[in-house]
Amino acid sequence: MDEYLEKQQESKQINLFDNMPENEDLKQEELQKKSLTLKAYVITKLEKTMTEKLKSINGLELFYEIEMPTIEVLSEMQWNGMYANEAELDKYGDKLKEQLEQKTKIIYEMAGEEFNINSTKQLGQILFEKKKLPVVKKTKNGYSTGVEVLEKLINKDPIIEQILDYRQLMKLNSTYVEGLKPYINPVTKRIHSFFHQTITATGRISSTEPNLQNIPTRFELGKQLRRIFEPQEGNVFIDSDYSQIELRVLAHVSQDKHMIEAFNNNEDIHKQAASKVFKTPLEEVTKEQRSNAKAVNFGIVYGISDYGLAEQLTISRKQAKEYIDEYLNQYSGIKQYMDNITKTAKETGYVETLFHRRRYIPELQSTNYMVRQFGSRAAMNTPIQGTAADIMKIAMVKVYRKIQEKGLKAKIVLQIHDEMMIETPKNEVEEVKQILKQEMESAAKLQVPLIADISEADNWYDCK
């Protein structure tokens, strides 16, 4: 829009400086008024064209029934914010610093000398020259010591695990302790993150300044950061999380009979997959087999390759390929879906969610193999992840409206992909739980049920 204004001004079709006052402050104010007026005019003129375009791609319902109502919900979430206990954050930071000191001493002892652990050059000298570990990758500046390199060396020397732990502690301290403090509002004592609808290609809501969707959960110490987020006195958090929504969407769009049967019978989908892939009776499936099948289940959603699965499960590429091939043989509906969606995307240039959110995938026409492979994964994943995102937005709007309709004091404070967090007075807890369960599970009608798991706690960490 600003570029348009500049071009118009340069071509003398408009002159924003006509009849401007001489006072500089008044001049700037007048200029801003004229600029905003013109922008409003141009947007109004665009309405008809954009409406026709949305109509032509069957996107009007998505725009009016999902995206526009979601704006109000997200603005409320940002306004509400989440209370962050700064004293607890400081204690958490002190705990990290103590552990960093301990890790540093351990690493020095293992290395036999003191050095700058954060220096790629010095770390490389310790690992690959002094300790003679196998060189995985070199750069023009010397040895690579990136995470992917260190993870390949983790069984070669115990110092590697300590270095990886050290890096995690450093990141936690810089990103989530020192990084969060500037965002705590001095008046509300809350963090008011920005939520966006138009950043991700799949339609997922994203969060910035800070990114509250990225609080670590894969390891315990990182997850403990969630303890600093608390409801105000007299309130509790109610957390509601869709259970395996992407796999349920996959079952629906692929029409795979085995997956549909498992979800409709409330079976363990990962255990069922393990039984079929490993040719093992359901009751004899081991934890390891279930874990491997789970990786395949979720990997299929994201178009995982045999290389990617091999890396994740620490198995051979050949074995990983056998897992994937057998999975697709057993779940033939999914195999057919994957083939068809990629073929259709190549022909039309785009894929769509169940609610007609469209993503164009020009990468499928690329002459570069790796780019085409990315396009194939995007074609397979977008209708699944995008549909799940659409369903979550519908659920958020339904929950928000029901809370307003009933005149409750409860408020949505956070959304993380398949999860919604409500802060509510204790006397509203049961009613809010019922609203969440009802509205989330009825957000869309699929051939398998949508299930929302609900919990309550006095801080974010203790939810679930």
C-alpha positions as CSV (number, residue, x, y, z in Angstrom):
1,M,0.0,0.0,0.0
2,D,2.8,2.5,0.9
3,E,4.5,1.6,-2.4
4,Y,1.3,2.3,-4.3
5,L,1.0,5.7,-2.6
6,E,4.6,6.6,-3.4
7,K,4.2,5.6,-7.1
8,Q,1.0,7.6,-7.3
9,Q,2.6,10.6,-5.7
10,E,5.6,10.4,-8.1
11,S,3.4,10.3,-11.1
12,K,1.6,13.4,-9.8
13,Q,-1.8,11.6,-9.9
14,I,-2.1,12.5,-6.2
15,N,-0.3,15.1,-4.1
16,L,-0.4,14.4,-0.4
17,F,1.2,17.8,0.3
18,D,-1.6,19.9,-1.2
19,N,-2.8,22.6,1.3
20,M,-0.5,21.5,4.0
21,P,0.0,23.7,7.1
22,E,3.5,25.1,7.6
23,N,3.8,23.9,11.2
24,E,5.8,20.6,11.1
25,D,3.8,18.7,13.7
26,L,0.5,19.8,12.0
27,K,2.0,18.9,8.7
28,Q,2.8,15.4,9.8
29,E,-0.6,15.0,11.3
30,E,-2.4,16.2,8.2
31,L,-0.2,14.0,6.0
32,Q,-1.1,10.9,8.1
33,K,-4.8,11.7,7.8
34,K,-4.6,12.0,4.0
35,S,-2.5,8.8,3.8
36,L,-5.0,6.9,5.9
37,T,-8.0,8.3,4.0
38,L,-6.4,7.2,0.7
39,K,-5.7,3.7,2.1
40,A,-9.3,3.4,3.2
41,Y,-10.5,4.5,-0.2
42,V,-8.2,2.0,-2.0
43,I,-9.3,-0.9,0.3
44,T,-12.9,0.0,-0.4
45,K,-12.3,-0.2,-4.1
46,L,-10.6,-3.5,-3.7
47,E,-13.6,-5.1,-1.9
48,K,-15.5,-6.0,-5.0
49,T,-12.5,-7.5,-6.7
50,M,-11.4,-9.5,-3.7
51,T,-14.9,-10.7,-3.0
52,E,-15.2,-12.0,-6.6
53,K,-11.8,-13.6,-6.3
54,L,-12.7,-15.4,-3.1
55,K,-16.0,-16.5,-4.6
56,S,-14.2,-17.9,-7.7
57,I,-12.0,-20.2,-5.5
58,N,-14.9,-21.1,-3.1
59,G,-13.2,-19.2,-0.3
60,L,-16.0,-16.8,0.9
61,E,-17.2,-19.1,3.7
62,L,-13.7,-19.6,4.9
63,F,-13.2,-15.8,5.0
64,Y,-16.5,-14.8,6.6
65,E,-17.2,-17.7,8.8
66,I,-13.7,-18.7,10.0
67,E,-11.0,-16.0,9.4
68,M,-12.9,-12.8,10.2
69,P,-14.5,-14.1,13.5
70,T,-11.1,-15.4,14.5
71,I,-9.7,-11.8,14.4
72,E,-11.8,-10.9,17.4
73,V,-10.8,-13.9,19.3
74,L,-7.1,-13.3,18.7
75,S,-7.4,-9.6,19.7
76,E,-9.0,-10.7,22.9
77,M,-6.2,-13.2,23.6
78,Q,-3.6,-10.5,23.1
79,W,-5.5,-8.1,25.3
80,N,-5.9,-10.7,28.0
81,G,-2.3,-11.9,28.0
82,M,-0.9,-14.4,30.5
83,Y,0.4,-13.5,33.9
84,A,4.1,-14.2,34.3
85,N,5.5,-14.5,37.8
86,E,8.8,-12.6,37.5
87,A,10.0,-13.8,40.9
88,E,9.6,-17.4,39.8
89,L,11.3,-16.6,36.5
90,D,14.3,-15.3,38.4
91,K,14.4,-18.4,40.5
92,Y,14.3,-20.5,37.4
93,G,17.1,-18.4,35.9
94,D,19.2,-18.9,39.0
95,K,18.7,-22.7,38.8
96,L,19.8,-22.7,35.2
97,K,23.0,-20.7,36.1
98,E,23.8,-23.2,38.8
99,Q,23.4,-26.1,36.4
100,L,25.5,-24.3,33.8
101,E,28.3,-23.9,36.3
102,Q,28.2,-27.6,37.1
103,K,28.1,-28.6,33.4
104,T,31.0,-26.3,32.7
105,K,33.1,-28.0,35.4
106,I,32.2,-31.5,34.1
107,I,33.1,-30.6,30.5
108,Y,36.4,-29.1,31.6
109,E,37.3,-32.3,33.5
110,M,36.3,-34.5,30.6
111,A,38.3,-32.3,28.2
112,G,41.3,-32.1,30.5
113,E,41.5,-28.3,30.2
114,E,39.5,-25.2,30.3
115,F,38.3,-23.6,27.0
116,N,35.5,-21.5,25.6
117,I,32.7,-24.0,25.2
118,N,30.8,-21.5,23.0
119,S,33.7,-21.2,20.6
120,T,33.2,-23.5,17.6
121,K,36.9,-23.4,16.9
122,Q,38.0,-24.3,20.4
123,L,35.4,-27.0,20.8
124,G,36.4,-28.5,17.4
125,Q,40.0,-28.6,18.5
126,I,39.0,-30.5,21.8
127,L,36.7,-33.0,20.0
128,F,38.5,-33.7,16.8
129,E,42.2,-33.0,17.5
130,K,42.6,-33.8,21.2
131,K,40.0,-36.5,21.5
132,K,40.4,-37.8,18.0
133,L,36.6,-38.2,17.4
134,P,35.6,-38.9,13.8
135,V,35.1,-35.7,11.8
136,V,31.5,-35.6,10.5
137,K,31.5,-32.3,8.7
138,K,34.0,-29.6,7.9
139,T,33.4,-26.0,6.9
140,K,35.7,-23.4,5.3
141,N,36.4,-22.1,8.9
142,G,37.2,-25.5,10.4
143,Y,35.2,-28.3,12.1
144,S,31.4,-28.2,12.3
145,T,30.1,-28.6,15.8
146,G,26.4,-28.1,15.1
147,V,23.7,-30.1,16.9
148,E,23.2,-32.5,14.0
149,V,27.0,-33.3,14.1
150,L,27.1,-33.8,17.9
151,E,24.1,-36.0,17.9
152,K,25.9,-38.4,15.5
153,L,28.8,-38.5,17.9
154,I,26.8,-39.0,21.1
155,N,27.8,-42.7,21.5
156,K,31.5,-41.9,20.8
157,D,32.4,-40.0,23.9
158,P,30.4,-39.0,27.1
159,I,31.5,-35.4,26.7
160,I,29.1,-35.0,23.8
161,E,26.0,-35.5,25.9
162,Q,27.3,-32.9,28.4
163,I,27.9,-30.4,25.6
164,L,24.4,-30.9,24.3
165,D,23.0,-30.4,27.8
166,Y,25.1,-27.2,28.2
167,R,23.7,-25.8,25.0
168,Q,20.2,-26.4,26.0
169,L,20.8,-24.7,29.3
170,M,22.4,-21.7,27.5
171,K,19.4,-21.4,25.2
172,L,16.9,-21.6,28.0
173,N,18.6,-18.9,29.8
174,S,19.1,-16.5,26.9
175,T,15.9,-17.1,25.0
176,Y,13.4,-17.9,27.8
177,V,14.7,-16.2,30.9
178,E,16.5,-13.0,29.8
179,G,14.4,-13.1,26.6
180,L,11.0,-13.1,28.3
181,K,11.6,-10.4,30.9
182,P,11.3,-7.4,28.5
183,Y,7.9,-8.7,27.4
184,I,6.3,-8.6,30.9
185,N,4.0,-5.6,30.9
186,P,5.0,-3.3,33.9
187,V,1.3,-2.4,34.5
188,T,-0.5,-5.7,33.9
189,K,2.4,-8.0,34.9
190,R,1.3,-10.1,31.9
191,I,2.9,-11.1,28.6
192,H,0.7,-9.9,25.7
193,S,1.9,-12.0,22.8
194,F,0.9,-11.1,19.2
195,F,-1.1,-13.8,17.4
196,H,-1.1,-14.0,13.6
197,Q,-3.4,-15.6,11.0
198,T,-1.4,-15.0,7.8
199,I,2.2,-16.1,8.6
200,T,2.1,-19.8,8.1
201,A,1.4,-21.5,4.8
202,T,-1.0,-24.1,6.3
203,G,-3.2,-21.6,8.1
204,R,-2.0,-22.3,11.6
205,I,-2.0,-19.5,14.1
206,S,1.5,-18.2,15.0
207,S,2.8,-16.2,18.0
208,T,5.5,-13.6,18.2
209,E,6.9,-11.0,20.6
210,P,7.4,-13.4,22.3
211,N,6.5,-16.8,20.8
212,L,4.6,-18.5,23.5
213,Q,3.9,-21.5,21.2
214,N,7.6,-22.4,21.4
215,I,8.1,-22.9,25.1
216,P,10.1,-26.2,25.3
217,T,8.2,-29.4,26.1
218,R,10.6,-32.2,25.0
219,F,12.7,-32.2,28.1
220,E,11.7,-31.7,31.7
221,L,13.9,-28.7,32.6
222,G,12.6,-26.7,29.6
223,K,9.0,-27.7,30.4
224,Q,9.4,-26.4,33.9
225,L,9.5,-22.8,32.5
226,R,5.7,-23.2,32.2
227,R,5.4,-22.9,36.0
228,I,5.9,-19.1,35.8
229,F,2.6,-18.7,33.9
230,E,-0.2,-18.5,36.5
231,P,-3.8,-17.4,36.6
232,Q,-4.7,-14.4,38.7
233,E,-5.8,-15.1,42.3
234,G,-9.1,-16.9,42.5
235,N,-8.8,-18.2,39.0
236,V,-7.5,-21.5,37.4
237,F,-6.3,-22.5,34.0
238,I,-8.4,-24.9,32.0
239,D,-6.5,-26.6,29.2
240,S,-8.2,-28.4,26.3
241,D,-6.2,-30.3,23.8
242,Y,-7.5,-32.1,20.7
243,S,-6.4,-35.8,20.8
244,Q,-4.5,-36.8,17.6
245,I,-6.4,-34.4,15.5
246,E,-4.1,-34.6,12.5
247,L,-4.3,-38.4,12.4
248,R,-8.1,-38.2,12.7
249,V,-8.2,-35.7,9.8
250,L,-5.9,-38.1,7.8
251,A,-8.3,-41.0,8.5
252,H,-11.2,-38.8,7.2
253,V,-9.5,-37.5,4.0
254,S,-7.9,-40.8,3.1
255,Q,-11.0,-42.9,3.9
256,D,-8.6,-45.6,5.1
257,K,-10.8,-48.3,6.6
258,H,-8.3,-49.5,9.2
259,M,-7.6,-46.1,10.6
260,I,-11.3,-45.1,10.7
261,E,-12.1,-48.4,12.4
262,A,-9.5,-47.8,15.1
263,F,-10.7,-44.3,15.9
264,N,-14.4,-45.2,15.9
265,N,-13.7,-48.1,18.2
266,N,-11.5,-45.9,20.5
267,E,-8.5,-48.2,19.9
268,D,-4.8,-47.2,20.3
269,I,-4.0,-46.1,16.8
270,H,-0.2,-46.5,17.3
271,K,-0.6,-50.0,18.8
272,Q,-2.8,-51.0,15.8
273,A,-0.2,-49.6,13.4
274,A,2.6,-51.6,15.2
275,S,0.5,-54.7,15.1
276,K,0.0,-54.4,11.3
277,V,3.5,-53.2,10.4
278,F,5.4,-55.7,12.6
279,K,2.9,-58.6,12.0
280,T,2.5,-59.0,15.7
281,P,-0.8,-59.8,17.6
282,L,-2.2,-56.6,19.2
283,E,-1.8,-57.9,22.7
284,E,1.9,-58.7,22.1
285,V,3.0,-55.3,20.7
286,T,6.0,-54.0,22.7
287,K,6.6,-50.5,23.9
288,E,9.4,-50.1,21.3
289,Q,7.3,-51.4,18.5
290,R,4.5,-49.0,19.4
291,S,7.0,-46.1,19.7
292,N,8.4,-46.9,16.2
293,A,4.9,-47.2,14.8
294,K,4.0,-43.8,16.3
295,A,7.0,-42.2,14.6
296,V,5.8,-43.7,11.3
297,N,2.2,-42.6,11.9
298,F,3.1,-39.0,12.5
299,G,5.9,-39.1,10.0
300,I,3.5,-40.1,7.2
301,V,1.4,-36.9,8.0
302,Y,4.5,-34.8,7.4
303,G,5.7,-36.8,4.3
304,I,8.7,-38.3,6.1
305,S,11.4,-40.0,4.0
306,D,13.2,-43.2,4.7
307,Y,16.3,-41.1,5.5
308,G,14.3,-38.9,7.9
309,L,12.7,-41.9,9.7
310,A,16.1,-43.7,9.9
311,E,17.6,-40.7,11.6
312,Q,14.7,-40.3,14.0
313,L,14.7,-44.0,15.1
314,T,18.4,-44.6,14.8
315,I,17.9,-47.5,12.4
316,S,19.2,-48.3,8.9
317,R,17.7,-46.5,5.9
318,K,16.8,-49.9,4.5
319,Q,14.9,-50.8,7.6
320,A,13.1,-47.5,7.7
321,K,12.0,-47.9,4.1
322,E,10.6,-51.4,5.0
323,Y,8.6,-49.8,7.8
324,I,7.2,-47.1,5.5
325,D,6.4,-49.6,2.7
326,E,4.7,-52.0,5.0
327,Y,2.7,-49.2,6.6
328,L,1.5,-48.0,3.3
329,N,0.7,-51.6,2.2
330,Q,-1.4,-52.1,5.3
331,Y,-3.0,-48.7,5.2
332,S,-3.8,-48.7,1.5
333,G,-6.3,-45.8,1.8
334,I,-3.4,-43.5,3.0
335,K,-1.2,-44.7,0.1
336,Q,-3.9,-43.9,-2.4
337,Y,-4.5,-40.5,-0.8
338,M,-0.8,-39.6,-0.9
339,D,-0.6,-40.6,-4.6
340,N,-3.8,-38.8,-5.6
341,I,-3.1,-35.5,-3.7
342,T,0.3,-35.1,-5.2
343,K,-1.0,-35.9,-8.7
344,T,-3.8,-33.4,-8.3
345,A,-1.5,-30.7,-7.0
346,K,0.8,-31.1,-10.0
347,E,-2.2,-30.7,-12.3
348,T,-3.9,-27.8,-10.6
349,G,-0.9,-26.1,-8.9
350,Y,-2.6,-26.1,-5.5
351,V,-4.1,-28.2,-2.6
352,E,-7.0,-27.3,-0.3
353,T,-8.2,-28.1,3.2
354,L,-11.7,-29.4,3.8
355,F,-12.8,-25.8,4.3
356,H,-11.2,-24.7,1.0
357,R,-8.2,-23.0,2.3
358,R,-5.9,-23.0,-0.7
359,R,-2.1,-23.3,-0.9
360,Y,-0.3,-23.0,-4.2
361,I,2.7,-25.3,-4.6
362,P,4.9,-24.1,-7.5
363,E,7.7,-26.2,-6.1
364,L,6.1,-29.3,-7.7
365,Q,7.1,-27.9,-11.1
366,S,10.7,-27.2,-10.2
367,T,13.6,-28.8,-12.1
368,N,15.4,-29.3,-8.8
369,Y,14.7,-32.7,-7.2
370,M,15.0,-31.6,-3.6
371,V,12.6,-28.7,-4.3
372,R,10.1,-31.0,-5.9
373,Q,10.3,-33.4,-2.9
374,F,9.5,-30.4,-0.6
375,G,6.5,-29.7,-2.8
376,S,5.3,-33.3,-2.6
377,R,5.6,-33.2,1.2
378,A,3.7,-29.8,1.3
379,A,1.0,-31.3,-0.9
380,M,0.5,-34.2,1.4
381,N,0.7,-32.3,4.6
382,T,-1.2,-29.1,4.0
383,P,-4.7,-30.5,3.6
384,I,-4.2,-32.4,6.9
385,Q,-2.4,-29.8,9.0
386,G,-4.5,-27.0,7.4
387,T,-7.8,-28.7,8.1
388,A,-6.7,-29.2,11.7
389,A,-5.9,-25.5,11.9
390,D,-9.3,-24.6,10.4
391,I,-11.1,-26.8,12.9
392,M,-9.2,-25.2,15.8
393,K,-10.2,-21.7,14.6
394,I,-13.8,-22.8,14.4
395,A,-13.6,-24.2,17.9
396,M,-12.0,-21.0,19.3
397,V,-14.8,-18.9,17.8
398,K,-17.5,-21.2,19.1
399,V,-16.0,-21.3,22.6
400,Y,-15.5,-17.5,22.6
401,R,-19.1,-16.9,21.6
402,K,-20.5,-19.3,24.1
403,I,-18.6,-17.7,26.9
404,Q,-20.0,-14.3,25.8
405,E,-23.5,-15.6,25.4
406,K,-23.5,-17.0,29.0
407,G,-22.0,-13.8,30.4
408,L,-19.0,-15.7,32.0
409,K,-15.8,-14.1,33.2
410,A,-13.7,-16.8,31.7
411,K,-11.3,-15.7,28.9
412,I,-9.2,-17.4,26.3
413,V,-5.5,-16.6,27.0
414,L,-3.5,-18.9,24.8
415,Q,-3.7,-21.2,21.7
416,I,-1.0,-23.6,20.7
417,H,-1.9,-25.4,17.5
418,D,-4.2,-28.2,18.9
419,E,-4.5,-26.7,22.4
420,M,-6.6,-23.9,23.9
421,M,-6.0,-22.4,27.4
422,I,-8.8,-20.7,29.3
423,E,-8.4,-18.6,32.5
424,T,-11.5,-18.8,34.5
425,P,-12.9,-18.0,38.0
426,K,-13.2,-21.2,40.1
427,N,-16.9,-21.0,40.3
428,E,-17.2,-21.2,36.5
429,V,-14.9,-24.2,36.1
430,E,-17.4,-27.0,35.5
431,E,-19.5,-24.8,33.1
432,V,-16.4,-23.8,31.1
433,K,-15.2,-27.4,30.9
434,Q,-18.6,-28.4,29.4
435,I,-18.4,-25.6,26.9
436,L,-14.9,-26.6,25.8
437,K,-15.8,-30.3,25.5
438,Q,-19.0,-29.5,23.5
439,E,-17.8,-26.8,21.2
440,M,-14.4,-28.3,20.4
441,E,-15.8,-31.8,19.7
442,S,-18.6,-30.4,17.5
443,A,-16.4,-28.0,15.5
444,A,-16.4,-30.3,12.5
445,K,-18.2,-33.5,11.4
446,L,-15.7,-36.1,10.3
447,Q,-16.1,-39.8,9.8
448,V,-14.2,-40.3,13.1
449,P,-14.9,-38.5,16.4
450,L,-13.1,-35.4,17.5
451,I,-11.9,-35.8,21.1
452,A,-10.9,-33.0,23.4
453,D,-8.9,-33.9,26.5
454,I,-9.4,-31.4,29.3
455,S,-7.5,-30.6,32.5
456,E,-7.2,-27.8,35.1
457,A,-4.4,-26.5,37.2
458,D,-3.0,-23.5,39.1
459,N,-0.2,-23.0,36.5
460,W,0.5,-23.9,32.9
461,Y,3.0,-26.7,33.8
462,D,0.6,-28.7,35.8
463,C,-2.1,-28.7,33.1
464,K,-2.4,-32.3,31.7
